[in-house]
Amino acid sequence: MTLFLIIRRTEKKPKLISKSGGTYGFEVLWENNRLDLSVEALVLRLEYQEFFTDEEREICRNRLEEFGYKID
């Protein structure tokens, strides 16, 4: 199990997702055109879908679209 999923299972509301405006790490990934490595992008992957609510996935989708990331 990845650290990502361990953190998700221990938090009632994931801090990285719910933080308004994103995180510094998200900003760095955006500046380097690597939003594909962001937590938000991982949340939207099919293999992780069961671990997140529709609301959490929508927050991630909106944030990525706001920063110009094309979602497959």
C-alpha positions as CSV (number, residue, x, y, z in Angstrom):
1,M,0.0,0.0,0.0
2,T,1.4,3.4,-0.9
3,L,1.9,6.2,1.5
4,F,-0.8,8.1,-0.4
5,L,-3.5,5.6,0.4
6,I,-2.3,5.2,4.0
7,I,-2.7,8.9,4.5
8,R,-6.1,8.8,2.8
9,R,-7.4,6.1,5.1
10,T,-6.4,8.0,8.3
11,E,-7.9,11.4,7.4
12,K,-11.6,12.1,7.5
13,K,-11.1,15.0,5.1
14,P,-7.8,15.0,3.2
15,K,-5.9,18.3,3.9
16,L,-4.2,18.5,0.6
17,I,-7.4,18.3,-1.3
18,S,-9.5,20.6,0.9
19,K,-6.9,23.4,1.3
20,S,-8.3,26.4,-0.5
21,G,-6.2,27.4,-3.5
22,G,-4.0,24.3,-3.3
23,T,-0.6,23.9,-1.9
24,Y,2.9,25.2,-2.5
25,G,3.8,21.8,-4.1
26,F,0.8,22.1,-6.5
27,E,2.1,25.5,-7.5
28,V,5.6,24.1,-8.2
29,L,4.2,21.3,-10.3
30,W,2.1,23.8,-12.2
31,E,5.1,26.0,-12.9
32,N,7.0,23.0,-14.2
33,N,4.0,21.7,-16.3
34,R,3.8,18.5,-14.2
35,L,0.3,18.6,-12.7
36,D,0.1,15.0,-13.7
37,L,2.1,14.3,-10.6
38,S,-0.2,16.2,-8.3
39,V,-2.4,14.6,-5.6
40,E,-5.4,16.1,-7.4
41,A,-4.5,14.2,-10.6
42,L,-3.9,11.0,-8.7
43,V,-7.3,11.3,-7.0
44,L,-9.0,11.3,-10.4
45,R,-7.3,8.1,-11.5
46,L,-9.7,5.1,-11.8
47,E,-7.6,2.9,-9.5
48,Y,-8.0,5.3,-6.6
49,Q,-11.7,6.3,-7.3
50,E,-13.1,4.1,-4.5
51,F,-11.0,5.9,-1.9
52,F,-12.5,9.4,-2.5
53,T,-16.0,10.9,-2.5
54,D,-17.6,12.5,-5.5
55,E,-17.2,15.9,-3.7
56,E,-13.4,15.3,-3.3
57,R,-13.0,14.3,-6.9
58,E,-15.0,17.3,-8.0
59,I,-12.7,19.6,-6.0
60,C,-9.7,18.1,-7.6
61,R,-11.2,18.2,-11.1
62,N,-12.1,21.9,-10.7
63,R,-8.7,22.8,-9.3
64,L,-6.9,21.1,-12.2
65,E,-9.2,22.7,-14.8
66,E,-8.7,26.1,-13.2
67,F,-4.9,25.7,-13.8
68,G,-5.4,24.5,-17.4
69,Y,-4.7,20.8,-16.9
70,K,-6.5,18.7,-19.5
71,I,-8.3,15.8,-17.8
72,D,-8.4,12.6,-19.9
